[in-house]
């Protein structure tokens, strides 16, 4: 999860940032992307479609300017951060459909944006990680676009966590059980934790993940999503999907956004860079 306030970061002369608009899902508004690229990029480069956090109810690409710029600078890739409709305005499956529209938009603009269509990764943090995981399922099932990797930072994957009473007393920070119930309820309405939730809304609802792109999942031991993230990583592996699970002892939800300069946060980011470099 990121702060509710979006504070743009100056990218420096070596990274160029632009706003791009692509067609939205059928019957829905257009989708905008905040695109970060190495300045002067002239040939096709790997691309990361990034989905911001915010509990499904708030947030914006600018909240992740720092890391998006850093990914671009460190790896020489394009990062396209999508603005999706918040659950408070548009419930499920709006967020994942917006993300899919962004993915299609990148394909359509591949020549203009110098996107290597064979090396597109998808990723996100917190709620954005959950939407990215659902996007991997949706893209697999529609079989139009094949992302090669999913980068999931403490992803929000399972609405059924909202009915776990034992988590109310868990010593977590930033995103607590009450917040989680509110976010999922906004997105799913009365269906939350019920039998009819689509895996395109909550990726953990699917049992078989055969054929999905390889993944990296990172989560802290004091994160509300720890159990569901570990279970999801195990399920991916059991389905034959290579998945690297990185567990950070003592880390709470969004620790790297709150304390980006401490060594544990720097290492968390380095692990993501290494995973992306290996995949792209």
Secondary structure, 3 states (H helix, E strand, C coil): CCCCCCCCCCCCCCEEEEEEEECCCCCCCCEEEEEEEECCCCCCEEEEEEECCCCCCCCCHHHHHHHHHHHHHHHCCEEEEECCCCCCCCCCCHHHHHHHHHHHHHHHCHHHHCEEEEEEEEEEECHHHHHHHHHHHHHHHHCCCCCCEEEEECCCCCHHHHHCHHHHHCCCCCCCHHHHHHHHHHHHHHHCCCCCCCCCCCHHHCCCCCCCCEEEEEEEEECCCHHHHHHHHHHHHHCCCCEEEEEEEEEECCHHHHCCCCHHHHHHHHHHHHHHHHHC
